[in-house]
Amino acid sequence: MDNLFSQLTQTISQAQTLEEVTRPFLELLGSITGMESTYLTRIDLGQQEQEILYARNTAQLQMTEGLKVPWHNTLCKRALDSQQFYTDDVRQCWPDAHTAHELGIHSYLTTPIQLSDGTLYGTLCAASEKQLPLSEDAARLLPLLAALIAQSVERERLIQQLVHLNHLLTLESALDSLTGLPNRRTLQHELTRLLQVGERQGFCVLVAYIDLDGFKTINDQYGHATGYLFLQSVAERLQQTLRASDMACRVGGDEFVVIGPGPQDRDHAPSAVSALEQRLHRAIEGTYRLGQSTLDYPGASIACVVAVPGQTDAQSAIDHADQAMYVVKKQRKAQRL
């Protein structure tokens, strides 16, 4: 059990999507309950449908991913309506559940997935053709898994909102006119919002500050027009390398800031910081073809910090990242001397 929880913790810390979170949960739930099928559903009350999103089947009883069924005909609705979330005799408990009887379901366990605003998202379920008791471990585990899945759903929705925002930022007041990236004003607004969501959902926020070393020399040697092309190319490279949940902003002449959600487990924050810094370095270093000029650029000064929601505000987080970047910049300058 300890080994399974250890593997689960490592998997969850690296998960980026709801599916990556859910599948190890289904494995754990099956191991604890002994039931052959474990699955996550999504409920659309408007359409009165229930869909099996992800399933794990280990025997003849099969729950098919993508299957949609009328909500009124499901075991989940019967369980929620009666507030009876476990039975080892489905036929006796719900004699009118004909589909479940045809599938041969004998034991059944479920719990609702409710979001922070009270919305019913779906259910986490386990089913078996055998008559199986409900252990204390399973009874304790199921609500915990449901809560973690609800957090993952809301985190994924936040990411989708950020992606949507990245596509909708068209107002001139929100964008840098040269690169098309969000500007400092937008950075302040979005970082404040991200910190607020992080405080509710329990994840930290990554803030990376980038200063383009040698930009003045590029302007002096190649001209300002080429310098503008270089800034635009850097912006494009940043956009291409970042996760969908990240946001890159131009905050000054040759300075950029990248923000994004970090891990929920603070122990994993250093590795997340390192990974982001490495991605940014790889994106910015290299050869640039700028009009008639070709530039081999050695890289920028980059520092990423962890902003803890509830303990810092947006401006303080940006200032902290800026200070950390200047330490890196002095180190890089000393190495070139």
C-alpha positions in Angstrom: 0.0 0.0 0.0 2.8 2.5 0.9 4.6 1.7 -2.4 1.4 2.3 -4.3 0.7 5.6 -2.6 4.4 6.6 -3.3 4.0 5.8 -7.0 0.6 7.7 -7.0 2.2 10.8 -5.5 4.9 10.9 -8.0 2.5 10.4 -10.9 0.1 13.1 -9.7 2.9 15.6 -9.2 3.8 15.3 -12.8 0.3 15.1 -14.2 -0.8 17.9 -16.5 -4.2 16.7 -17.6 -7.3 15.3 -16.0 -6.7 11.9 -17.7 -3.1 11.8 -16.3 -4.6 12.4 -12.8 -7.5 10.0 -13.2 -5.9 6.8 -14.5 -3.6 6.1 -11.6 -6.6 6.9 -9.3 -8.6 4.2 -11.0 -5.8 1.7 -10.6 -5.6 2.6 -6.9 -9.3 2.3 -6.4 -9.4 -1.1 -8.1 -6.6 -2.3 -5.9 -8.3 -1.1 -2.7 -11.8 -2.3 -3.5 -11.0 -5.5 -5.4 -13.6 -4.5 -8.0 -12.9 -5.4 -11.7 -14.1 -2.0 -13.2 -13.3 1.4 -11.9 -14.4 4.5 -13.9 -14.9 8.2 -14.0 -18.1 9.7 -15.4 -19.2 13.2 -16.5 -22.8 14.2 -16.1 -24.6 16.6 -18.4 -27.8 17.5 -16.6 -28.9 19.8 -19.5 -28.8 16.9 -21.9 -29.7 14.3 -19.2 -26.7 12.2 -20.2 -23.9 10.4 -18.4 -20.6 9.7 -20.2 -17.9 7.3 -19.1 -14.7 9.4 -19.5 -12.0 7.0 -18.3 -12.3 3.4 -17.3 -10.1 0.6 -16.0 -11.3 -3.0 -16.6 -9.5 -6.1 -15.4 -12.0 -8.9 -16.1 -15.1 -9.7 -18.1 -17.1 -6.8 -16.8 -16.4 -3.9 -19.2 -17.2 -0.2 -18.8 -16.6 1.4 -22.2 -14.9 4.8 -22.4 -16.9 7.3 -24.4 -20.2 5.5 -23.7 -23.1 7.8 -23.2 -26.3 6.7 -21.4 -29.5 8.4 -20.3 -29.0 9.9 -16.9 -32.3 8.7 -15.5 -31.3 5.0 -16.2 -28.0 4.9 -14.3 -26.9 3.4 -11.0 -25.2 6.7 -10.2 -28.5 8.6 -10.3 -30.2 6.0 -8.1 -27.3 6.1 -5.7 -27.3 9.9 -5.5 -31.1 10.1 -5.1 -31.2 7.5 -2.3 -27.9 8.6 -0.8 -26.8 5.0 -0.8 -23.3 5.0 -2.3 -22.5 1.3 -1.8 -24.2 -2.0 -2.1 -23.1 -5.6 -2.5 -26.5 -6.6 -4.0 -27.5 -4.3 -6.9 -30.5 -6.4 -7.9 -32.0 -6.2 -4.4 -31.1 -2.6 -3.8 -32.4 -1.3 -7.2 -34.5 -4.0 -8.9 -35.5 -1.6 -11.7 -31.8 -1.1 -12.8 -32.2 -3.5 -15.8 -29.0 -2.4 -17.7 -26.9 -3.0 -14.6 -28.5 -6.4 -14.1 -27.8 -7.3 -17.7 -24.1 -6.4 -17.2 -24.0 -8.7 -14.2 -23.1 -5.9 -11.7 -23.4 -7.3 -8.2 -21.3 -4.9 -6.1 -21.3 -1.1 -6.7 -19.6 1.8 -5.2 -19.8 5.5 -6.2 -19.2 9.1 -5.0 -20.1 12.4 -6.6 -17.5 14.7 -8.1 -18.5 18.2 -6.9 -16.7 21.4 -7.9 -16.1 24.2 -5.5 -19.2 26.1 -6.6 -21.4 23.1 -5.8 -21.8 22.0 -9.4 -22.1 18.2 -9.9 -19.4 17.3 -12.5 -19.7 13.5 -12.5 -19.0 10.4 -10.4 -16.2 8.1 -9.5 -17.3 4.5 -9.5 -16.3 0.9 -9.0 -18.3 -2.2 -10.0 -17.9 -5.9 -9.7 -19.7 -9.1 -10.7 -18.8 -10.5 -7.3 -20.3 -9.8 -3.9 -17.5 -7.7 -2.3 -17.5 -6.0 1.1 -16.6 -2.3 1.5 -13.4 -2.0 3.4 -12.6 1.0 5.7 -9.7 1.9 3.5 -12.0 2.1 0.4 -14.6 4.2 2.3 -11.9 6.7 3.4 -10.1 6.7 0.0 -13.1 7.4 -2.3 -14.0 10.9 -1.0 -10.3 11.9 -1.1 -9.9 10.8 -4.7 -13.1 12.5 -5.6 -11.9 15.8 -4.1 -8.5 15.5 -5.9 -10.3 14.9 -9.2 -12.5 17.9 -8.7 -9.4 20.0 -8.1 -7.9 18.7 -11.3 -11.1 19.5 -13.3 -11.0 23.0 -12.0 -7.3 23.3 -12.7 -7.8 22.0 -16.3 -10.7 24.5 -16.8 -8.3 27.3 -15.6 -5.8 26.2 -18.2 -8.5 26.3 -20.9 -9.5 29.7 -19.8 -5.9 30.9 -20.0 -5.6 29.4 -23.5 -8.8 31.1 -24.5 -7.5 34.4 -23.1 -4.3 34.1 -25.0 -6.4 33.9 -28.2 -8.7 36.7 -27.3 -6.2 39.3 -26.2 -6.7 41.7 -29.1 -7.2 45.0 -27.4 -4.3 47.4 -28.0 -4.3 48.3 -24.3 -3.6 44.7 -23.4 -0.9 43.9 -26.0 2.6 45.0 -26.8 2.4 46.7 -30.2 5.7 45.3 -31.4 5.6 41.7 -30.5 1.9 41.1 -30.0 2.5 39.6 -26.5 0.5 40.8 -23.5 2.1 43.9 -22.0 2.9 44.8 -18.4 -0.6 45.9 -17.6 -2.0 42.5 -18.7 0.7 40.7 -16.8 -0.3 42.4 -13.6 -3.9 41.5 -14.1 -3.4 37.9 -15.1 -0.7 37.2 -12.4 -3.0 38.6 -9.7 -5.8 36.3 -11.0 -3.5 33.3 -11.2 -2.4 33.8 -7.6 -6.0 34.0 -6.5 -6.9 30.7 -8.2 -3.7 29.1 -6.9 -4.6 30.0 -3.4 -8.0 28.3 -3.8 -6.7 25.3 -5.7 -3.5 24.8 -3.7 -0.9 25.3 -6.4 2.1 27.7 -6.5 2.8 30.0 -9.4 6.0 30.2 -11.5 7.4 33.6 -12.5 10.4 33.8 -14.9 12.1 37.1 -15.8 14.1 37.3 -19.0 16.7 40.0 -20.0 18.1 39.7 -23.5 21.9 40.1 -23.0 23.7 42.2 -25.6 20.6 43.7 -27.1 22.1 47.2 -27.3 25.1 45.7 -29.2 22.6 44.1 -31.7 21.0 47.5 -32.3 24.4 49.2 -32.7 25.8 46.6 -35.0 22.7 45.7 -37.2 20.4 48.7 -36.7 17.2 49.3 -34.9 15.0 47.6 -37.6 16.9 44.4 -37.1 16.7 44.8 -33.4 12.9 45.0 -33.7 12.9 41.8 -35.8 15.0 40.1 -33.1 12.5 41.0 -30.4 9.6 39.7 -32.5 11.5 36.5 -33.2 12.2 36.0 -29.5 8.5 36.5 -28.8 7.6 33.9 -31.4 10.0 31.4 -29.9 8.6 31.9 -26.4 5.1 31.3 -27.7 6.2 28.1 -29.4 8.0 26.6 -26.4 5.6 27.4 -23.5 2.8 25.1 -22.2 -0.7 26.1 -23.0 -1.2 27.2 -19.4 1.8 29.6 -19.5 1.7 33.3 -20.6 4.7 35.2 -22.0 4.6 39.0 -21.7 6.9 41.8 -22.9 7.5 44.3 -20.0 10.2 46.5 -21.3 12.6 47.1 -24.2 14.4 43.8 -24.0 12.7 42.3 -21.0 10.1 39.5 -20.9 8.2 37.7 -18.1 6.7 34.3 -18.3 4.0 33.1 -15.8 2.2 29.8 -15.3 0.8 27.4 -12.7 3.3 25.4 -10.8 3.0 22.2 -8.9 0.7 21.6 -5.9 3.5 19.9 -4.0 6.1 22.5 -2.9 8.7 19.7 -2.9 8.5 19.6 -6.6 8.8 23.3 -7.2 12.6 23.3 -7.7 12.4 20.8 -10.5 9.5 22.8 -12.1 11.6 26.0 -11.9 14.6 24.2 -13.4 12.5 22.8 -16.2 11.0 26.1 -17.1 14.4 27.9 -17.1 15.9 25.2 -19.4 13.0 25.5 -21.8 13.4 29.2 -22.0 17.2 29.0 -22.5 16.7 26.4 -25.3 14.1 28.6 -27.0 16.1 31.8 -27.0 19.6 30.6 -27.8 20.5 29.9 -31.4 20.6 31.3 -34.9 18.3 34.1 -36.0 17.7 35.0 -39.6 16.6 38.6 -39.4 15.9 40.0 -42.9 19.3 40.2 -44.6 21.2 39.5 -41.4 22.0 36.3 -39.6 22.7 36.4 -35.9 24.1 33.7 -33.6 22.7 34.6 -30.3 24.3 33.1 -27.2 21.4 33.5 -24.9 19.7 35.6 -22.2 19.8 36.1 -18.5 16.9 34.1 -17.1 15.7 33.5 -13.5 12.5 31.8 -12.4 11.0 32.1 -8.9 8.1 30.4 -7.1 5.3 32.7 -6.0 3.3 31.3 -3.1 -0.4 32.4 -3.3 -1.6 34.1 -0.2 2.0 35.1 0.8 2.8 37.5 -2.1 1.2 39.8 -4.6 1.7 40.1 -8.3 4.1 43.1 -8.1 6.2 41.5 -5.4 6.5 38.3 -7.4 7.6 40.2 -10.5 10.2 42.2 -8.4 11.5 39.0 -6.8 12.0 37.5 -10.3 13.6 40.7 -11.6 16.1 40.7 -8.7 16.9 37.0 -9.2 17.5 37.7 -12.9 20.0 40.5 -12.2 22.0 38.1 -10.0 22.2 35.7 -13.0 23.1 38.6 -15.3 26.1 39.6 -13.1 27.2 35.9 -13.0 27.0 35.6 -16.8 28.9 38.9 -17.3 31.6 37.8 -14.9 32.0 34.5 -16.8 32.5 36.4 -20.1 35.3 38.6 -18.6 
